[in-house]
Amino acid sequence: MKVYGGNTSVAPTSDDVEQATSVFREELEILKNMFVSYDLTPFIDAECDPIERYRLLTKAAEYVFASIQELHFEGKGASQTVSFKTYFLKTVKRMRAAFDICQPSGELGEEESALAQCFMAIAGFVRKMSGTGDVDTDTMNRAVSRMVEEALKYNQVESILESGEEEDIFSPEYFEKLSDVKMPATKLELLVKMLRKQIKEYSKVNQIAAKTFQEMLEKTIEEYHERRKHLSAEEAGEAQEQASEDIIKIATEQALIILRQMKENRASFRKIGLTFEEKVFYDILISLRDQYNFEYGTDREVDGVIINDKCKALARKVKEIIDTKSSFTDWLNNQNVRNELKLEIKICLVKNGYPPQYSPEVFNKVMEQVENFEEFSGNNTISYYERKSEPVMMAAEEKNAYGAANKTKVSRK
């Protein structure tokens, strides 16, 4: 089959095609057995109503997400036990690699090609739901990609996946869209994917809060998988299916709690009486105080939010220093300005007795948040979050006091 270039051609030889065809048919048979209870004729019948194909696609993807089976996968000379979803995706990958070689040769029948497209479409849908890959021509042909996109529209999840604004996931409209997703396991995959995305975005401005939500999400996922593992392999039929559905429901409820708490956390700056950016530093001050167990101010609870006036005042001062330094042109790339910023913040902390006993560890962690804030404050990341007030400016006499901070304390570092 060397069509071009004679002996220097990179086109597959007849032996290559023969071997690829054999591998393709082996992997296709494995996939058919994995979906033995599914009627795959909507993909085989060219005259079938497209809606039936999309129904099959969404139900098959739900089956992949919900399955608790663990299978042995042979790869790179070693066997490993993997989840049903991982086994399915790996098998489709091997089938597709063989398909790309043997399909152009004309060796495959129409039904074989149609089934290959069916499994590639299911895999593409699964990847997009779980965030393990994009649907594009690198992973499947255009026809299959189109099937996946149509299935997303049919399943009422396309607008959720393509949510561009950070606020969307926290809006009532988002919950309405999510409620339209009728497949429980698919809904959970979507929710986890979007939570990961939003936690990552939140970490760009508020590391400490994002870390808390990340830990909550990972715990939810870990508990979900642990519950699934404990489903008895012998327990069969409706009992096992109901148990699996209950596990998915519990995990979804936990994920929704995290989503609501993130929403409350993002809006809590108003209750505290700070701007959104000031609360970034308020959070790190409160967190480090609790972590290192030292006293600083007095806490009071208002509408479920902890308010500490001393930490509020210090957070405003830290933010004012940043505002002052950021007024310099190209300040992010000016190392001298950045060094001055860090020194002034350290002086500010020492002057205000935070922490009561000098602690390099505490200073370093405050500076980590400062540097994180610096990095993303200039690229509109913060503009995704709601703000109602401008940063509070300090009185001139208080601002001038920075230069008179206790340098003896600073020299102890």
Protein Blocks (a to p, Z undefined) as FASTA:
>chain_A
ZZggpjmbcbdcfklmmmmmmmmmmmmmmmmmmmmmpcfklmmmmmbcfklmmmmmmmmm
mmmmmpccdcdddeehiacdddfklmmmmmmmmmmmmmmmmmmnopacfklmmmmmmmmm
mmmmmmmmnopaccdfklocfklmmmmmmmmmmnopmmmmmombfklmmpmklmmmmmmp
mblklmmmmmmmmmmmmmmmmmmmmmmlmmmmmmmmmmmmmmmmmmmmmpcfklgcjllm
mmmmmmmmmmmmmmmmmmmmmmmmmmmmmmnopafklmmmmmmmmmmmmmnopaedjadd
eehiacdfklmmmmmmmmmmmmmmmmpghklmmmklmmmmmmmmmmmmmmnopafbdcfk
lmmmmmmmmmmmmmmmmnommmmpccfbdcddddfklmmmmmmpcfklmmmZZ
